[in-house]
Amino acid sequence: MMATKKEKAENAFYIKDLREHSRELFGVKPEVFDGALFHVHKMSITKSEAKKLISQFLQKEVK
């Protein structure tokens, strides 16, 4: 018998709400959150998407 793996869809949250709680959720200041999501033009995003963007932003080399 083969088990199927179902992925649960992750909830999306308004970016402004994630920004308000950026310290608790991601351990970064709201200013860092703003920089990481500067080019995101959606109204809402999942926590994992935001975390990935923040991580990429923090790892960018400063020129």
Secondary structure, 3 states (H helix, E strand, C coil): CCCCCCCCCCCEEEHHHHHHCHHHHHCCCHHHHHHHCCCCCCCEEEHHHHHHHHHHHHHCCCC
